[in-house]
Structure formats: C-alpha cells, structure tokens
Amino acid sequence: MPRIVKRDGSREPFNEDKLRHGLQKALEKRPVSIEEIDSSLNRITHRLRSTGERELPSIRVGEEVMSELRKIDHVAYVRFASVYLDFQDISEFQDEIQKLTGDGD
C-alpha cells in the first residue's frame, strides 16, 4: 500500500484499521451489514493500491471513502462529508443533500 501524505505534509503508513474505523463510525446505527462494510473497504484499498503510486495524499483516501459511502448509504455519506469537508453551517449540509437527491446538478 502507498504511504499517506497528510494535509500538514507529514507521511504515515496506510492504516487499514483507521480506514475501517472511519467507515464504521459513519455507518453507525445504519442498516448496512458488516459484509457491505468489508466489501467497501476492499474496493477502497484495491483502488488505492492499483494507482501504483508510492505515496498518495490523504485527500485521495477521503474521496474514495466518500465515493463508497455515497453508493451504500446517503446518511452515512453526509455524516462523513460533514466532518471531512468541515461543514461550517446548515447550508453546506443542504447543498450536499441537494447533490445527492439530484436537485443540485
């Protein structure tokens, strides 16, 4: 797996447990099975590995997580996006929800 370059420029080894925890936290109390979470985790790690890059920016990992969550559970997607994209007010939530429902295209 490539090393992850964080926003502050520091580098760390890819941590699958950290990725799993992030997915599980977003999906907490949502009707998504462990098998679906594992499948999403496998798809994310496969896409990251298949880049062939030695290092990837952490934003790439976040984008992959958002992409998976958007497919499997919209509530979890908005939860994750609100933290990852650092929403500051309700209008940012509304904008993201409009994108999900197709009204924001």
C-alpha positions in Angstrom: 0.0 0.0 0.0 1.2 3.5 -0.7 2.2 5.8 2.2 -0.3 8.6 3.0 0.7 12.2 2.8 -1.4 14.1 5.3 -2.6 17.7 4.9 0.2 19.0 7.1 2.8 17.3 4.8 3.6 14.5 7.3 3.7 11.0 6.0 2.4 7.8 7.6 1.9 4.2 6.5 -1.5 3.3 5.2 -3.6 2.1 8.1 -6.5 -0.2 7.2 -7.8 -0.2 10.8 -8.1 3.5 10.7 -10.0 3.3 7.4 -12.3 0.6 8.8 -13.0 2.7 11.9 -13.9 5.7 9.8 -16.3 3.7 7.7 -17.9 2.1 10.8 -18.2 5.4 12.5 -20.0 7.0 9.6 -22.2 3.9 9.2 -23.0 3.6 13.0 -26.7 2.7 13.5 -27.3 2.5 9.8 -28.8 -0.6 8.1 -25.5 -1.7 6.5 -24.1 -5.1 7.1 -20.5 -5.9 8.1 -20.1 -7.7 4.8 -21.0 -4.5 2.9 -18.5 -2.6 5.0 -15.8 -5.2 4.3 -16.6 -5.0 0.6 -16.4 -1.3 0.6 -13.1 -1.4 2.5 -11.8 -3.9 -0.1 -12.8 -1.7 -3.0 -11.2 1.3 -1.5 -7.9 -0.4 -0.7 -7.9 -2.1 -4.2 -8.3 1.3 -5.9 -5.6 2.9 -3.7 -3.2 0.0 -4.4 -3.9 -0.1 -8.1 -2.7 3.5 -8.5 0.9 2.2 -8.5 1.9 5.3 -6.5 4.3 5.0 -3.6 2.6 7.9 -1.9 -1.0 9.3 -2.0 -2.4 12.5 -0.5 -4.9 11.8 2.3 -7.5 13.7 0.4 -7.5 10.8 -2.1 -8.4 8.4 0.7 -11.2 10.7 1.8 -12.5 10.9 -1.7 -12.6 7.2 -2.0 -14.4 6.8 1.3 -17.0 9.4 0.2 -17.5 7.7 -3.1 -18.2 4.3 -1.4 -20.5 5.9 1.2 -22.4 7.7 -1.4 -23.2 4.4 -3.0 -24.2 2.4 0.1 -25.8 4.9 2.5 -26.6 8.6 1.9 -27.0 9.4 5.6 -23.5 7.9 6.3 -22.2 9.8 3.3 -23.5 13.2 4.7 -22.1 12.3 8.2 -18.7 11.6 6.8 -18.7 14.6 4.4 -19.7 17.0 7.2 -16.6 16.1 9.1 -14.3 15.5 6.2 -15.3 18.7 4.3 -15.5 20.6 7.6 -19.1 21.9 7.1 -19.5 25.2 8.9 -23.2 25.8 8.7 -26.5 24.2 7.8 -26.4 25.5 4.2 -23.4 23.2 3.5 -25.5 20.2 4.6 -28.4 21.4 2.4 -26.1 21.8 -0.6 -24.7 18.3 -0.2 -28.2 16.8 0.3 -29.4 18.5 -2.9 -26.5 17.0 -4.8 -27.5 13.5 -3.5 -31.1 14.0 -4.5 -30.2 15.3 -7.9 -31.6 18.8 -7.3 -28.1 20.3 -7.2 -26.9 19.1 -10.6 
